[in-house]
Amino acid sequence: MAGRFYPADPRELRSLVNTLLAEAEIASAGRVRALGAIVPHAGLMYSGACAARVFAGLEIPQLVVAIAPNHTGRVTAPGGASAWTAGGFETPLGRVAVHREFMSRLTERCTLISHDPAAHRAEHAIEVELPFLQVCSPESAVVPLVLAFDDWTRCRLLAEGLAQTVTEWPEPVLLLASSDMTHYEPAALAERKDLQVLERISALDGRGVLDTCRRLGVTMCGRAPAAVVLEASRRLGAQRAVVVDYRHSGWVTGEDDSVVGYAGVVIT
């Protein structure tokens, strides 16, 4: 997605990310060690400032489990959780390695997960987060998962496997859900819908996120990743989820007739 969702030139990309982070740090209350977070994944010109509010406030560990929705519908993983189990992801800023050992342990814990390159090749929702990780924590490795389901049964099973694997892991792990909020609705309506979902997020209620999206028809693309991260974080002892930023694309375009919402959440 280089040259589309973010600059393809390394110097321009690094400068943009540093600027977004610097502006976000002004509003930040300081860095915290979080169990989880939710960040948007649109083009950086639209959602980058929201994502930066999250990344600027985190102590990012050496291992980040990045969970995203499957936008393309390409999936061969029988359980619907598509992993990239080795190698790494390239951006203009370099390579982000996949953490093979954690991925292997997690795959043993949760049978929903299997290696599925097709689900990752045209998927942007993990890739767009990587420049922030590369600037904030250049040595961090990722465990990338793309989900092609949004039912609570599988979200709960994956969250359980994640929580167990993180509990046994000797170092801190950040669980990162990649998601935008309501898509292509008038700003006032999008905000009303998103507020009700964010209330469930603030309550650490992953199942409630899924139920609210269904009940209200909220087109939150990463509702399953968010539900998984909320439930896994709750099992790991999380006490609260704080919405550190909410905005929509109309803030950039000046047009409120059809917007996409973006929320940044830190879970501790």
C-alpha positions as a Python dict, from the first residue, in 0.01 Angstrom:
ca = {
    (1, 'M'): (0, 0, 0),
    (2, 'A'): (305, 227, -13),
    (3, 'G'): (221, 526, -230),
    (4, 'R'): (-151, 476, -164),
    (5, 'F'): (-228, 459, 208),
    (6, 'Y'): (102, 618, 308),
    (7, 'P'): (406, 776, 134),
    (8, 'A'): (633, 544, -62),
    (9, 'D'): (940, 760, -6),
    (10, 'P'): (1114, 651, 319),
    (11, 'R'): (1213, 1002, 424),
    (12, 'E'): (866, 1140, 359),
    (13, 'L'): (704, 851, 545),
    (14, 'R'): (931, 879, 848),
    (15, 'S'): (879, 1255, 859),
    (16, 'L'): (501, 1214, 843),
    (17, 'V'): (491, 952, 1119),
    (18, 'N'): (725, 1158, 1340),
    (19, 'T'): (509, 1466, 1288),
    (20, 'L'): (190, 1277, 1374),
    (21, 'L'): (351, 1132, 1686),
    (22, 'A'): (492, 1467, 1797),
    (23, 'E'): (151, 1632, 1764),
    (24, 'A'): (-11, 1343, 1951),
    (25, 'E'): (240, 1359, 2237),
    (26, 'I'): (123, 1713, 2315),
    (27, 'A'): (-217, 1571, 2411),
    (28, 'S'): (-80, 1252, 2569),
    (29, 'A'): (-73, 1196, 2944),
    (30, 'G'): (250, 998, 2912),
    (31, 'R'): (340, 648, 2801),
    (32, 'V'): (180, 343, 2960),
    (33, 'R'): (239, -30, 2937),
    (34, 'A'): (-89, -153, 2794),
    (35, 'L'): (-228, -501, 2746),
    (36, 'G'): (-412, -405, 2430),
    (37, 'A'): (-510, -126, 2194),
    (38, 'I'): (-743, -52, 1903),
    (39, 'V'): (-621, 166, 1616),
    (40, 'P'): (-766, 267, 1277),
    (41, 'H'): (-613, 166, 945),
    (42, 'A'): (-726, 413, 677),
    (43, 'G'): (-486, 623, 473),
    (44, 'L'): (-259, 814, 709),
    (45, 'M'): (-394, 1148, 589),
    (46, 'Y'): (-733, 1045, 727),
    (47, 'S'): (-671, 827, 1032),
    (48, 'G'): (-302, 876, 1104),
    (49, 'A'): (-358, 1141, 1370),
    (50, 'C'): (-599, 911, 1555),
    (51, 'A'): (-361, 616, 1539),
    (52, 'A'): (-77, 838, 1657),
    (53, 'R'): (-273, 926, 1972),
    (54, 'V'): (-256, 558, 2063),
    (55, 'F'): (102, 483, 1963),
    (56, 'A'): (237, 801, 2124),
    (57, 'G'): (94, 694, 2458),
    (58, 'L'): (226, 337, 2465),
    (59, 'E'): (538, 166, 2586),
    (60, 'I'): (559, -72, 2292),
    (61, 'P'): (713, -409, 2380),
    (62, 'Q'): (929, -628, 2159),
    (63, 'L'): (629, -841, 2058),
    (64, 'V'): (304, -711, 1907),
    (65, 'V'): (15, -937, 1810),
    (66, 'A'): (-154, -748, 1525),
    (67, 'I'): (-510, -862, 1448),
    (68, 'A'): (-699, -730, 1148),
    (69, 'P'): (-1019, -795, 953),
    (70, 'N'): (-1018, -974, 619),
    (71, 'H'): (-1126, -704, 370),
    (72, 'T'): (-1069, -910, 55),
    (73, 'G'): (-1259, -1228, 135),
    (74, 'R'): (-955, -1433, 37),
    (75, 'V'): (-920, -1706, 297),
    (76, 'T'): (-807, -2068, 295),
    (77, 'A'): (-757, -2105, 673),
    (78, 'P'): (-1023, -2361, 778),
    (79, 'G'): (-1084, -2187, 1109),
    (80, 'G'): (-1093, -1840, 956),
    (81, 'A'): (-787, -1700, 1139),
    (82, 'S'): (-522, -1646, 871),
    (83, 'A'): (-163, -1625, 991),
    (84, 'W'): (162, -1534, 823),
    (85, 'T'): (391, -1760, 1020),
    (86, 'A'): (747, -1671, 914),
    (87, 'G'): (956, -1409, 737),
    (88, 'G'): (844, -1050, 765),
    (89, 'F'): (665, -750, 622),
    (90, 'E'): (844, -488, 412),
    (91, 'T'): (757, -118, 421),
    (92, 'P'): (963, 175, 289),
    (93, 'L'): (1113, 194, 641),
    (94, 'G'): (1248, -160, 625),
    (95, 'R'): (1145, -503, 746),
    (96, 'V'): (926, -601, 1041),
    (97, 'A'): (995, -961, 1139),
    (98, 'V'): (728, -1217, 1221),
    (99, 'H'): (783, -1368, 1566),
    (100, 'R'): (792, -1736, 1476),
    (101, 'E'): (815, -1883, 1826),
    (102, 'F'): (514, -1698, 1966),
    (103, 'M'): (319, -1771, 1648),
    (104, 'S'): (401, -2141, 1680),
    (105, 'R'): (288, -2155, 2044),
    (106, 'L'): (-31, -1964, 1965),
    (107, 'T'): (-112, -2192, 1672),
    (108, 'E'): (-74, -2493, 1902),
    (109, 'R'): (-313, -2330, 2148),
    (110, 'C'): (-579, -2233, 1896),
    (111, 'T'): (-683, -2457, 1607),
    (112, 'L'): (-858, -2168, 1431),
    (113, 'I'): (-519, -2041, 1315),
    (114, 'S'): (-327, -2163, 1012),
    (115, 'H'): (-76, -2025, 763),
    (116, 'D'): (-272, -1849, 489),
    (117, 'P'): (-64, -1617, 266),
    (118, 'A'): (-356, -1540, 34),
    (119, 'A'): (-540, -1358, 310),
    (120, 'H'): (-245, -1125, 371),
    (121, 'R'): (-123, -1038, 23),
    (122, 'A'): (-378, -764, -55),
    (123, 'E'): (-472, -679, 304),
    (124, 'H'): (-386, -329, 426),
    (125, 'A'): (-513, -334, 785),
    (126, 'I'): (-191, -467, 939),
    (127, 'E'): (47, -301, 697),
    (128, 'V'): (-76, 52, 771),
    (129, 'E'): (15, 12, 1140),
    (130, 'L'): (371, -101, 1074),
    (131, 'P'): (534, 240, 1008),
    (132, 'F'): (422, 351, 1355),
    (133, 'L'): (578, 42, 1508),
    (134, 'Q'): (897, 91, 1305),
    (135, 'V'): (939, 448, 1429),
    (136, 'C'): (828, 389, 1790),
    (137, 'S'): (990, 49, 1848),
    (138, 'P'): (1220, -51, 1559),
    (139, 'E'): (1313, -388, 1712),
    (140, 'S'): (957, -509, 1765),
    (141, 'A'): (836, -824, 1589),
    (142, 'V'): (476, -899, 1500),
    (143, 'V'): (235, -1191, 1508),
    (144, 'P'): (-3, -1107, 1220),
    (145, 'L'): (-355, -1250, 1211),
    (146, 'V'): (-635, -1170, 965),
    (147, 'L'): (-985, -1276, 1071),
    (148, 'A'): (-1261, -1383, 832),
    (149, 'F'): (-1528, -1427, 1101),
    (150, 'D'): (-1724, -1215, 1345),
    (151, 'D'): (-1910, -1470, 1557),
    (152, 'W'): (-1857, -1466, 1933),
    (153, 'T'): (-1778, -1837, 1958),
    (154, 'R'): (-1462, -1811, 1749),
    (155, 'C'): (-1369, -1469, 1888),
    (156, 'R'): (-1385, -1614, 2240),
    (157, 'L'): (-1179, -1920, 2144),
    (158, 'L'): (-908, -1707, 1986),
    (159, 'A'): (-907, -1470, 2284),
    (160, 'E'): (-870, -1765, 2518),
    (161, 'G'): (-574, -1899, 2322),
    (162, 'L'): (-413, -1557, 2312),
    (163, 'A'): (-455, -1500, 2683),
    (164, 'Q'): (-306, -1839, 2766),
    (165, 'T'): (-10, -1788, 2535),
    (166, 'V'): (59, -1437, 2664),
    (167, 'T'): (35, -1558, 3024),
    (168, 'E'): (306, -1818, 2956),
    (169, 'W'): (527, -1579, 2759),
    (170, 'P'): (820, -1443, 2964),
    (171, 'E'): (806, -1087, 2826),
    (172, 'P'): (538, -820, 2775),
    (173, 'V'): (309, -853, 2472),
    (174, 'L'): (84, -590, 2315),
    (175, 'L'): (-243, -705, 2159),
    (176, 'L'): (-328, -465, 1875),
    (177, 'A'): (-666, -466, 1698),
    (178, 'S'): (-683, -282, 1366),
    (179, 'S'): (-1026, -138, 1288),
    (180, 'D'): (-1212, 157, 1146),
    (181, 'M'): (-1559, 241, 1275),
    (182, 'T'): (-1879, 324, 1080),
    (183, 'H'): (-1831, 349, 703),
    (184, 'Y'): (-1991, 590, 454),
    (185, 'E'): (-2278, 733, 655),
    (186, 'P'): (-2360, 1094, 750),
    (187, 'A'): (-2129, 1219, 1023),
    (188, 'A'): (-2398, 1271, 1288),
    (189, 'L'): (-2541, 922, 1237),
    (190, 'A'): (-2195, 763, 1229),
    (191, 'E'): (-2104, 933, 1555),
    (192, 'R'): (-2423, 814, 1727),
    (193, 'K'): (-2366, 455, 1617),
    (194, 'D'): (-1997, 458, 1701),
    (195, 'L'): (-2062, 603, 2046),
    (196, 'Q'): (-2275, 302, 2137),
    (197, 'V'): (-2003, 62, 2021),
    (198, 'L'): (-1739, 259, 2210),
    (199, 'E'): (-1950, 229, 2525),
    (200, 'R'): (-1918, -150, 2498),
    (201, 'I'): (-1548, -119, 2427),
    (202, 'S'): (-1504, 98, 2738),
    (203, 'A'): (-1680, -175, 2935),
    (204, 'L'): (-1434, -438, 2805),
    (205, 'D'): (-1732, -614, 2652),
    (206, 'G'): (-1615, -790, 2338),
    (207, 'R'): (-1937, -980, 2291),
    (208, 'G'): (-2131, -657, 2336),
    (209, 'V'): (-1930, -499, 2055),
    (210, 'L'): (-2041, -772, 1815),
    (211, 'D'): (-2402, -760, 1936),
    (212, 'T'): (-2421, -381, 1907),
    (213, 'C'): (-2274, -382, 1558),
    (214, 'R'): (-2536, -635, 1448),
    (215, 'R'): (-2826, -461, 1623),
    (216, 'L'): (-2747, -116, 1487),
    (217, 'G'): (-2594, -219, 1156),
    (218, 'V'): (-2258, -66, 1246),
    (219, 'T'): (-2010, -125, 964),
    (220, 'M'): (-1708, -151, 1194),
    (221, 'C'): (-1476, -362, 982),
    (222, 'G'): (-1256, -481, 1270),
    (223, 'R'): (-1531, -568, 1514),
    (224, 'A'): (-1397, -923, 1549),
    (225, 'P'): (-1035, -815, 1610),
    (226, 'A'): (-1160, -562, 1865),
    (227, 'A'): (-1376, -825, 2038),
    (228, 'V'): (-1082, -1066, 2053),
    (229, 'V'): (-842, -808, 2196),
    (230, 'L'): (-1096, -688, 2452),
    (231, 'E'): (-1173, -1041, 2572),
    (232, 'A'): (-809, -1151, 2578),
    (233, 'S'): (-711, -835, 2767),
    (234, 'R'): (-995, -888, 3015),
    (235, 'R'): (-872, -1241, 3079),
    (236, 'L'): (-523, -1102, 3132),
    (237, 'G'): (-650, -869, 3402),
    (238, 'A'): (-738, -549, 3216),
    (239, 'Q'): (-936, -303, 3424),
    (240, 'R'): (-1031, -39, 3170),
    (241, 'A'): (-1035, 62, 2806),
    (242, 'V'): (-994, 434, 2741),
    (243, 'V'): (-1099, 600, 2416),
    (244, 'V'): (-812, 843, 2360),
    (245, 'D'): (-937, 976, 2027),
    (246, 'Y'): (-1242, 974, 1801),
    (247, 'R'): (-1277, 1150, 1469),
    (248, 'H'): (-1401, 1090, 1116),
    (249, 'S'): (-1287, 1151, 761),
    (250, 'G'): (-1498, 1467, 737),
    (251, 'W'): (-1243, 1637, 962),
    (252, 'V'): (-1003, 1615, 667),
    (253, 'T'): (-1233, 1643, 366),
    (254, 'G'): (-1473, 1897, 512),
    (255, 'E'): (-1762, 1684, 386),
    (256, 'D'): (-1998, 1529, 640),
    (257, 'D'): (-2249, 1362, 406),
    (258, 'S'): (-2055, 1035, 395),
    (259, 'V'): (-1773, 969, 641),
    (260, 'V'): (-1567, 690, 794),
    (261, 'G'): (-1518, 694, 1170),
    (262, 'Y'): (-1189, 630, 1350),
    (263, 'A'): (-1130, 551, 1717),
    (264, 'G'): (-815, 501, 1920),
    (265, 'V'): (-839, 294, 2239),
    (266, 'V'): (-583, 196, 2505),
    (267, 'I'): (-656, -106, 2726),
    (268, 'T'): (-480, -137, 3062),
}
